[in-house]
Amino acid sequence: MDLTIQIPDELAGRLAAEGSGDLARRALEGFALEEFKIGHITKPELRRLLGFETRYELDGFLKAHQVCEEYTLEDFERERDALKSLGF
């Protein structure tokens, strides 16, 4: 699906001049990041949407945008149990 947004020419020109990179790419990244943050898309879907080849690239993108994944008590307990089963 192609999506088109209308931005007044003077604003688009200023945004393109002030920002780094392609304005269309920045719009896609902003949209995708917000959808991920509110839980509408998963991490694998975000990776596919942005065209990243590896999880490492996606993790770098998320870190650059100061997006941290929630680390729950259940995550901690699961990791603790896994370490115990390995003898740690």
N, CA, C and O atoms as a GROMACS GRO file, in nm:
protein
  352
    1MET      N    1   0.084  -0.117   0.000
    1MET     CA    2   0.000   0.000   0.000
    1MET      C    3   0.088   0.124   0.000
    1MET      O    4   0.185   0.131   0.075
    2ASP      N    5   0.056   0.217  -0.081
    2ASP     CA    6   0.122   0.346  -0.083
    2ASP      C    7   0.038   0.444  -0.004
    2ASP      O    8  -0.085   0.442  -0.012
    3LEU      N    9   0.105   0.529   0.070
    3LEU     CA   10   0.037   0.629   0.151
    3LEU      C   11   0.096   0.765   0.115
    3LEU      O   12   0.218   0.781   0.112
    4THR      N   13   0.010   0.860   0.090
    4THR     CA   14   0.054   0.995   0.053
    4THR      C   15   0.009   1.093   0.160
    4THR      O   16  -0.106   1.090   0.204
    5ILE      N   17   0.100   1.181   0.200
    5ILE     CA   18   0.063   1.287   0.292
    5ILE      C   19   0.090   1.421   0.225
    5ILE      O   20   0.184   1.436   0.147
    6GLN      N   21   0.007   1.516   0.256
    6GLN     CA   22   0.021   1.650   0.198
    6GLN      C   23   0.088   1.741   0.300
    6GLN      O   24   0.040   1.757   0.412
    7ILE      N   25   0.199   1.802   0.260
    7ILE     CA   26   0.271   1.898   0.343
    7ILE      C   27   0.288   2.023   0.257
    7ILE      O   28   0.333   2.014   0.143
    8PRO      N   29   0.253   2.140   0.311
    8PRO     CA   30   0.274   2.263   0.235
    8PRO      C   31   0.420   2.274   0.188
    8PRO      O   32   0.512   2.241   0.263
    9ASP      N   33   0.440   2.321   0.066
    9ASP     CA   34   0.573   2.325   0.007
    9ASP      C   35   0.675   2.399   0.093
    9ASP      O   36   0.788   2.352   0.109
   10GLU      N   37   0.636   2.514   0.149
   10GLU     CA   38   0.733   2.590   0.228
   10GLU      C   39   0.772   2.515   0.355
   10GLU      O   40   0.888   2.522   0.398
   11LEU      N   41   0.678   2.444   0.415
   11LEU     CA   42   0.708   2.365   0.534
   11LEU      C   43   0.793   2.244   0.497
   11LEU      O   44   0.889   2.212   0.566
   12ALA      N   45   0.758   2.176   0.390
   12ALA     CA   46   0.835   2.060   0.346
   12ALA      C   47   0.978   2.100   0.313
   12ALA      O   48   1.073   2.028   0.346
   13GLY      N   49   0.995   2.215   0.248
   13GLY     CA   50   1.129   2.263   0.216
   13GLY      C   51   1.211   2.291   0.340
   13GLY      O   52   1.328   2.255   0.348
   14ARG      N   53   1.148   2.354   0.438
   14ARG     CA   54   1.219   2.383   0.563
   14ARG      C   55   1.252   2.255   0.640
   14ARG      O   56   1.363   2.240   0.691
   15LEU      N   57   1.157   2.164   0.648
   15LEU     CA   58   1.182   2.038   0.718
   15LEU      C   59   1.294   1.958   0.651
   15LEU      O   60   1.379   1.900   0.719
   16ALA      N   61   1.293   1.956   0.520
   16ALA     CA   62   1.397   1.883   0.446
   16ALA      C   63   1.533   1.947   0.470
   16ALA      O   64   1.633   1.876   0.483
   17ALA      N   65   1.538   2.081   0.475
   17ALA     CA   66   1.665   2.151   0.494
   17ALA      C   67   1.717   2.136   0.637
   17ALA      O   68   1.838   2.127   0.658
   18GLU      N   69   1.627   2.134   0.735
   18GLU     CA   70   1.667   2.129   0.875
   18GLU      C   71   1.700   1.989   0.924
   18GLU      O   72   1.779   1.972   1.016
   19GLY      N   73   1.641   1.889   0.863
   19GLY     CA   74   1.660   1.753   0.909
   19GLY      C   75   1.770   1.683   0.833
   19GLY      O   76   1.823   1.733   0.734
   20SER      N   77   1.802   1.565   0.883
   20SER     CA   78   1.900   1.484   0.812
   20SER      C   79   1.828   1.371   0.740
   20SER      O   80   1.741   1.306   0.798
   21GLY      N   81   1.862   1.349   0.618
   21GLY     CA   82   1.805   1.238   0.542
   21GLY      C   83   1.678   1.274   0.469
   21GLY      O   84   1.630   1.387   0.472
   22ASP      N   85   1.626   1.176   0.406
   22ASP     CA   86   1.508   1.184   0.321
   22ASP      C   87   1.383   1.211   0.405
   22ASP      O   88   1.358   1.141   0.503
   23LEU      N   89   1.306   1.311   0.367
   23LEU     CA   90   1.185   1.348   0.440
   23LEU      C   91   1.083   1.234   0.441
   23LEU      O   92   1.018   1.211   0.542
   24ALA      N   93   1.068   1.164   0.330
   24ALA     CA   94   0.973   1.051   0.324
   24ALA      C   95   1.016   0.940   0.420
   24ALA      O   96   0.932   0.878   0.485
   25ARG      N   97   1.146   0.914   0.428
   25ARG     CA   98   1.197   0.811   0.518
   25ARG      C   99   1.173   0.852   0.664
   25ARG      O  100   1.134   0.770   0.747
   26ARG      N  101   1.197   0.978   0.693
   26ARG     CA  102   1.175   1.027   0.829
   26ARG      C  103   1.028   1.015   0.868
   26ARG      O  104   0.996   0.979   0.981
   27ALA      N  105   0.938   1.044   0.774
   27ALA     CA  106   0.795   1.031   0.802
   27ALA      C  107   0.759   0.885   0.828
   27ALA      O  108   0.683   0.855   0.921
   28LEU      N  109   0.813   0.794   0.748
   28LEU     CA  110   0.788   0.651   0.768
   28LEU      C  111   0.839   0.606   0.904
   28LEU      O  112   0.770   0.536   0.977
   29GLU      N  113   0.962   0.646   0.938
   29GLU     CA  114   1.020   0.606   1.065
   29GLU      C  115   0.939   0.659   1.182
   29GLU      O  116   0.915   0.587   1.279
   30GLY      N  117   0.896   0.784   1.174
   30GLY     CA  118   0.816   0.842   1.281
   30GLY      C  119   0.684   0.770   1.299
   30GLY      O  120   0.643   0.740   1.412
   31PHE      N  121   0.618   0.743   1.188
   31PHE     CA  122   0.490   0.671   1.192
   31PHE      C  123   0.509   0.530   1.250
   31PHE      O  124   0.436   0.488   1.339
   32ALA      N  125   0.608   0.458   1.197
   32ALA     CA  126   0.632   0.320   1.240
   32ALA      C  127   0.671   0.314   1.387
   32ALA      O  128   0.625   0.226   1.460
   33LEU      N  129   0.754   0.406   1.430
   33LEU     CA  130   0.798   0.408   1.569
   33LEU      C  131   0.681   0.433   1.664
   33LEU      O  132   0.670   0.368   1.768
   34GLU      N  133   0.596   0.525   1.628
   34GLU     CA  134   0.479   0.554   1.712
   34GLU      C  135   0.386   0.434   1.718
   34GLU      O  136   0.335   0.400   1.825
   35GLU      N  137   0.363   0.368   1.606
   35GLU     CA  138   0.277   0.249   1.605
   35GLU      C  139   0.337   0.138   1.692
   35GLU      O  140   0.263   0.065   1.758
   36PHE      N  141   0.468   0.124   1.691
   36PHE     CA  142   0.535   0.025   1.775
   36PHE      C  143   0.520   0.061   1.923
   36PHE      O  144   0.490  -0.025   2.005
   37LYS      N  145   0.541   0.187   1.956
   37LYS     CA  146   0.536   0.231   2.096
   37LYS      C  147   0.398   0.212   2.157
   37LYS      O  148   0.387   0.184   2.276
   38ILE      N  149   0.293   0.226   2.077
   38ILE     CA  150   0.158   0.209   2.133
   38ILE      C  151   0.107   0.066   2.118
   38ILE      O  152  -0.008   0.037   2.151
   39GLY      N  153   0.193  -0.023   2.067
   39GLY     CA  154   0.159  -0.164   2.063
   39GLY      C  155   0.080  -0.210   1.943
   39GLY      O  156   0.025  -0.321   1.945
   40HIS      N  157   0.072  -0.128   1.839
   40HIS     CA  158  -0.004  -0.168   1.720
   40HIS      C  159   0.073  -0.261   1.628
   40HIS      O  160   0.014  -0.336   1.549
   41ILE      N  161   0.206  -0.257   1.636
   41ILE     CA  162   0.288  -0.349   1.557
   41ILE      C  163   0.396  -0.409   1.646
   41ILE      O  164   0.437  -0.350   1.745
   42THR      N  165   0.440  -0.527   1.609
   42THR     CA  166   0.542  -0.598   1.685
   42THR      C  167   0.682  -0.558   1.638
   42THR      O  168   0.698  -0.489   1.538
   43LYS      N  169   0.780  -0.602   1.713
   43LYS     CA  170   0.920  -0.575   1.676
   43LYS      C  171   0.954  -0.634   1.539
   43LYS      O  172   1.015  -0.565   1.459
   44PRO      N  173   0.916  -0.760   1.509
   44PRO     CA  174   0.944  -0.812   1.375
   44PRO      C  175   0.872  -0.734   1.264
   44PRO      O  176   0.926  -0.716   1.156
   45GLU      N  177   0.750  -0.688   1.292
   45GLU     CA  178   0.678  -0.608   1.193
   45GLU      C  179   0.746  -0.473   1.172
   45GLU      O  180   0.754  -0.425   1.059
   46LEU      N  181   0.793  -0.413   1.280
   46LEU     CA  182   0.866  -0.286   1.270
   46LEU      C  183   0.992  -0.303   1.187
   46LEU      O  184   1.023  -0.221   1.101
   47ARG      N  185   1.063  -0.411   1.213
   47ARG     CA  186   1.186  -0.440   1.137
   47ARG      C  187   1.156  -0.454   0.988
   47ARG      O  188   1.228  -0.399   0.904
   48ARG      N  189   1.051  -0.526   0.956
   48ARG     CA  190   1.014  -0.546   0.816
   48ARG      C  191   0.969  -0.416   0.752
   48ARG      O  192   1.007  -0.385   0.639
   49LEU      N  193   0.888  -0.339   0.823
   49LEU     CA  194   0.837  -0.212   0.772
   49LEU      C  195   0.951  -0.115   0.740
   49LEU      O  196   0.945  -0.043   0.641
   50LEU      N  197   1.054  -0.113   0.824
   50LEU     CA  198   1.165  -0.021   0.804
   50LEU      C  199   1.275  -0.079   0.715
   50LEU      O  200   1.370  -0.009   0.679
   51GLY      N  201   1.262  -0.207   0.679
   51GLY     CA  202   1.357  -0.267   0.587
   51GLY      C  203   1.492  -0.303   0.648
   51GLY      O  204   1.592  -0.311   0.577
   52PHE      N  205   1.494  -0.325   0.780
   52PHE     CA  206   1.620  -0.365   0.844
   52PHE      C  207   1.642  -0.514   0.822
   52PHE      O  208   1.550  -0.594   0.836
   53GLU      N  209   1.765  -0.550   0.790
   53GLU     CA  210   1.799  -0.690   0.764
   53GLU      C  211   1.816  -0.771   0.892
   53GLU      O  212   1.787  -0.890   0.895
   54THR      N  213   1.862  -0.706   0.999
   54THR     CA  214   1.893  -0.780   1.122
   54THR      C  215   1.825  -0.716   1.242
   54THR      O  216   1.784  -0.600   1.239
   55ARG      N  217   1.814  -0.795   1.348
   55ARG     CA  218   1.762  -0.743   1.475
   55ARG      C  219   1.857  -0.640   1.531
   55ARG      O  220   1.815  -0.545   1.597
   56TYR      N  221   1.986  -0.658   1.505
   56TYR     CA  222   2.087  -0.564   1.554
   56TYR      C  223   2.062  -0.424   1.498
   56TYR      O  224   2.073  -0.325   1.571
   57GLU      N  225   2.029  -0.414   1.369
   57GLU     CA  226   1.998  -0.285   1.308
   57GLU      C  227   1.876  -0.221   1.375
   57GLU      O  228   1.875  -0.102   1.403
   58LEU      N  229   1.775  -0.303   1.399
   58LEU     CA  230   1.653  -0.253   1.463
   58LEU      C  231   1.682  -0.207   1.605
   58LEU      O  232   1.634  -0.102   1.647
   59ASP      N  233   1.760  -0.285   1.679
   59ASP     CA  234   1.795  -0.246   1.815
   59ASP      C  235   1.869  -0.112   1.817
   59ASP      O  236   1.846  -0.029   1.905
   60GLY      N  237   1.958  -0.092   1.720
   60GLY     CA  238   2.029   0.035   1.709
   60GLY      C  239   1.934   0.151   1.681
   60GLY      O  240   1.948   0.259   1.737
   61PHE      N  241   1.837   0.127   1.594
   61PHE     CA  242   1.736   0.228   1.562
   61PHE      C  243   1.655   0.263   1.687
   61PHE      O  244   1.634   0.381   1.717
   62LEU      N  245   1.610   0.161   1.760
   62LEU     CA  246   1.532   0.186   1.881
   62LEU      C  247   1.614   0.260   1.986
   62LEU      O  248   1.563   0.351   2.051
   63LYS      N  249   1.738   0.222   2.001
   63LYS     CA  250   1.826   0.289   2.097
   63LYS      C  251   1.847   0.435   2.058
   63LYS      O  252   1.844   0.523   2.143
   64ALA      N  253   1.868   0.461   1.930
   64ALA     CA  254   1.888   0.598   1.882
   64ALA      C  255   1.765   0.685   1.907
   64ALA      O  256   1.777   0.806   1.922
   65HIS      N  257   1.648   0.622   1.913
   65HIS     CA  258   1.525   0.696   1.938
   65HIS      C  259   1.478   0.681   2.083
   65HIS      O  260   1.364   0.713   2.116
   66GLN      N  261   1.568   0.634   2.168
   66GLN     CA  262   1.545   0.621   2.312
   66GLN      C  263   1.419   0.542   2.345
   66GLN      O  264   1.340   0.580   2.431
   67VAL      N  265   1.402   0.430   2.274
   67VAL     CA  266   1.290   0.341   2.300
   67VAL      C  267   1.345   0.217   2.369
   67VAL      O  268   1.423   0.141   2.312
   68CYS      N  269   1.303   0.199   2.493
   68CYS     CA  270   1.347   0.083   2.570
   68CYS      C  271   1.230  -0.014   2.582
   68CYS      O  272   1.115   0.025   2.600
   69GLU      N  273   1.264  -0.141   2.572
   69GLU     CA  274   1.160  -0.241   2.590
   69GLU      C  275   1.135  -0.259   2.739
   69GLU      O  276   1.226  -0.249   2.820
   70GLU      N  277   1.011  -0.285   2.772
   70GLU     CA  278   0.975  -0.310   2.911
   70GLU      C  279   1.036  -0.442   2.956
   70GLU      O  280   1.024  -0.543   2.888
   71TYR      N  281   1.101  -0.439   3.070
   71TYR     CA  282   1.158  -0.560   3.129
   71TYR      C  283   1.075  -0.589   3.252
   71TYR      O  284   1.085  -0.518   3.353
   72THR      N  285   0.994  -0.694   3.246
   72THR     CA  286   0.898  -0.722   3.352
   72THR      C  287   0.957  -0.817   3.456
   72THR      O  288   1.062  -0.877   3.435
   73LEU      N  289   0.886  -0.828   3.567
   73LEU     CA  290   0.925  -0.922   3.671
   73LEU      C  291   0.923  -1.064   3.616
   73LEU      O  292   1.006  -1.147   3.653
   74GLU      N  293   0.828  -1.093   3.527
   74GLU     CA  294   0.820  -1.227   3.466
   74GLU      C  295   0.944  -1.254   3.380
   74GLU      O  296   0.996  -1.366   3.379
   75ASP      N  297   0.991  -1.153   3.309
   75ASP     CA  298   1.114  -1.168   3.229
   75ASP      C  299   1.232  -1.203   3.321
   75ASP      O  300   1.310  -1.293   3.292
   76PHE      N  301   1.243  -1.129   3.431
   76PHE     CA  302   1.351  -1.154   3.526
   76PHE      C  303   1.344  -1.295   3.583
   76PHE      O  304   1.445  -1.364   3.589
   77GLU      N  305   1.225  -1.337   3.625
   77GLU     CA  306   1.209  -1.471   3.682
   77GLU      C  307   1.240  -1.580   3.581
   77GLU      O  308   1.300  -1.681   3.616
   78ARG      N  309   1.200  -1.561   3.457
   78ARG     CA  310   1.228  -1.659   3.352
   78ARG      C  311   1.380  -1.670   3.330
   78ARG      O  312   1.433  -1.781   3.316
   79GLU      N  313   1.448  -1.557   3.327
   79GLU     CA  314   1.593  -1.562   3.309
   79GLU      C  315   1.662  -1.622   3.431
   79GLU      O  316   1.759  -1.696   3.417
   80ARG      N  317   1.613  -1.589   3.550
   80ARG     CA  318   1.670  -1.647   3.672
   80ARG      C  319   1.654  -1.799   3.672
   80ARG      O  320   1.748  -1.871   3.706
   81ASP      N  321   1.537  -1.848   3.635
   81ASP     CA  322   1.513  -1.992   3.629
   81ASP      C  323   1.602  -2.059   3.525
   81ASP      O  324   1.654  -2.169   3.548
   82ALA      N  325   1.621  -1.994   3.412
   82ALA     CA  326   1.708  -2.047   3.307
   82ALA      C  327   1.853  -2.057   3.358
   82ALA      O  328   1.921  -2.156   3.331
   83LEU      N  329   1.899  -1.955   3.429
   83LEU     CA  330   2.035  -1.960   3.483
   83LEU      C  331   2.050  -2.067   3.589
   83LEU      O  332   2.153  -2.134   3.596
   84LYS      N  333   1.947  -2.084   3.673
   84LYS     CA  334   1.951  -2.190   3.774
   84LYS      C  335   1.961  -2.327   3.709
   84LYS      O  336   2.035  -2.413   3.756
   85SER      N  337   1.886  -2.348   3.600
   85SER     CA  338   1.890  -2.478   3.533
   85SER      C  339   2.025  -2.504   3.469
   85SER      O  340   2.059  -2.619   3.443
   86LEU      N  341   2.102  -2.399   3.444
   86LEU     CA  342   2.237  -2.413   3.389
   86LEU      C  343   2.343  -2.424   3.497
   86LEU      O  344   2.462  -2.438   3.467
   87GLY      N  345   2.300  -2.416   3.624
   87GLY     CA  346   2.393  -2.431   3.736
   87GLY      C  347   2.452  -2.301   3.788
   87GLY      O  348   2.552  -2.302   3.859
   88PHE      N  349   2.391  -2.191   3.754
   88PHE     CA  350   2.440  -2.061   3.804
   88PHE      C  351   2.361  -2.015   3.923
   88PHE      O  352   2.388  -1.908   3.978
   0.00000   0.00000   0.00000
